[in-house]
Amino acid sequence: MVAALAMLGCSVARADQCDVQTAEIVQATGARFDHRSPSGENVFFKHPLTQEFVMNCRDKIGVGPGNVSLSFNGAYPTPGYFDLVAVAAASSLKVSPAEVRSMAVLCHKTALTDSDEMAEATSKIVKVECQAFRRDGGGTLISVWPPQKE
């Protein structure tokens, strides 16, 4: 972990929670850290299985771990893409990768058949939001969030 933080240009004493989550995702997925947004809230990664890979360091109400979003250039992602979504979400949100993967696959299939090209799946541990379409060569975007707090 210390080595991963050093790769991000952080000392352990200066690392914030977003730096820690970033290092954990790099370590778990094999992704390469690309950059952090000027606001510091979004972290961008590079990985060969996805066109865009972003982690938001805040949840929807601004506290705690945020979402991960990964895109695929096509309507039918590879199994490795779904594995990457699951591992990234599990690393960031500390949840079961198996449950995330099955929810992501179901959400994707539902979005492909929905007239709005959108779908979501929710459990006690996570919320998965999907957009998937066949038109214009197809595309897929899956975001995994912590569940909404009641």
C-alpha positions in Angstrom: 0.0 0.0 0.0 2.8 2.4 0.9 4.4 1.7 -2.5 1.1 2.4 -4.3 0.7 5.7 -2.5 4.2 6.7 -3.4 3.4 6.0 -7.1 0.6 8.5 -6.7 3.1 11.1 -5.4 1.8 11.0 -1.8 3.5 10.4 1.4 1.7 8.2 3.9 1.4 11.2 6.3 -0.2 13.4 3.6 -2.5 10.8 2.0 -6.2 11.5 2.2 -9.0 8.9 2.0 -9.2 9.4 -1.8 -5.5 8.6 -2.2 -6.0 5.5 -0.1 -9.0 4.4 -2.2 -7.0 5.2 -5.4 -4.1 3.0 -4.3 -6.5 0.2 -3.4 -8.1 0.3 -6.8 -4.7 0.3 -8.6 -3.6 -2.6 -6.5 -6.8 -4.6 -6.9 -7.5 -4.0 -10.6 -4.1 -3.5 -12.2 -5.3 -0.2 -13.5 -2.9 2.7 -14.0 -3.6 6.0 -12.2 -4.0 8.7 -14.8 -5.0 11.9 -13.0 -7.2 13.5 -10.4 -9.7 16.2 -11.3 -8.9 19.8 -10.3 -11.6 19.5 -7.6 -9.9 16.4 -6.2 -13.2 14.5 -6.1 -12.7 12.4 -9.3 -9.8 10.0 -10.0 -9.2 8.8 -13.6 -7.6 5.4 -14.4 -6.4 3.7 -17.5 -7.1 0.0 -18.1 -7.2 -2.0 -21.3 -10.6 -3.5 -20.7 -12.4 -0.1 -20.5 -12.5 3.2 -22.4 -13.1 5.3 -19.3 -12.6 4.3 -15.6 -13.5 6.9 -13.0 -13.8 6.8 -9.2 -15.6 9.6 -7.4 -14.3 10.0 -3.9 -17.6 11.1 -2.4 -21.0 9.5 -2.3 -24.2 11.3 -3.4 -24.4 13.2 -0.1 -20.8 14.0 0.1 -19.7 11.6 2.8 -17.8 8.3 2.6 -16.7 6.2 -0.4 -18.2 7.2 -3.7 -19.0 5.4 -7.0 -17.0 3.8 -9.7 -18.0 4.2 -13.4 -16.5 2.2 -16.2 -17.4 2.4 -19.9 -17.1 -0.1 -22.8 -17.1 0.8 -26.4 -19.8 -1.6 -27.6 -23.2 -3.1 -26.6 -21.7 -6.4 -25.5 -18.8 -6.1 -23.1 -16.4 -8.9 -22.5 -16.6 -11.0 -19.4 -13.4 -9.3 -18.3 -15.1 -5.9 -18.3 -17.8 -7.2 -15.8 -15.0 -8.7 -13.7 -13.2 -5.3 -13.7 -16.4 -3.5 -12.7 -16.9 -6.0 -9.8 -13.3 -5.8 -8.5 -13.2 -2.0 -8.8 -16.5 -1.6 -6.9 -15.4 -4.2 -4.3 -12.2 -2.4 -3.7 -13.7 1.1 -3.5 -16.8 0.2 -1.6 -15.7 -2.8 0.4 -18.5 -5.1 -0.9 -18.7 -8.5 -2.4 -17.4 -8.6 -6.0 -19.6 -11.6 -6.8 -22.8 -9.7 -5.9 -21.7 -6.6 -7.8 -20.8 -8.7 -10.9 -24.2 -10.4 -11.0 -26.0 -7.2 -10.5 -24.0 -5.5 -13.2 -24.7 -8.2 -15.7 -28.4 -8.1 -14.9 -28.5 -4.3 -15.1 -26.7 -4.4 -18.5 -29.2 -7.0 -19.9 -32.1 -4.9 -18.7 -30.7 -1.7 -20.1 -30.3 -3.3 -23.6 -34.0 -4.1 -23.7 -35.3 -0.9 -22.2 -36.6 1.8 -24.5 -34.6 4.5 -22.5 -31.5 2.3 -22.6 -31.2 2.8 -18.8 -31.6 0.4 -15.9 -30.7 0.0 -12.3 -30.3 -2.7 -9.7 -30.3 -2.2 -6.0 -29.4 -4.4 -3.0 -28.6 -3.7 0.6 -24.9 -3.3 -0.2 -24.8 -1.4 -3.5 -26.8 0.4 -6.3 -25.8 -0.3 -9.9 -26.8 2.1 -12.7 -26.4 1.1 -16.3 -26.7 2.5 -19.8 -26.4 0.1 -22.7 -27.3 0.5 -26.4 -26.8 -1.1 -29.8 -27.2 1.9 -32.0 -24.2 3.6 -33.6 -21.9 0.7 -32.8 -23.2 0.3 -29.2 -22.0 1.5 -25.9 -22.1 0.5 -22.2 -21.6 2.5 -19.0 -21.9 0.9 -15.6 -21.7 2.9 -12.3 -21.7 1.3 -8.9 -22.7 3.4 -5.8 -23.1 2.8 -2.1 -26.7 2.2 -1.3 -28.8 5.3 -0.4 -28.9 6.0 3.3 -32.5 6.1 4.6 
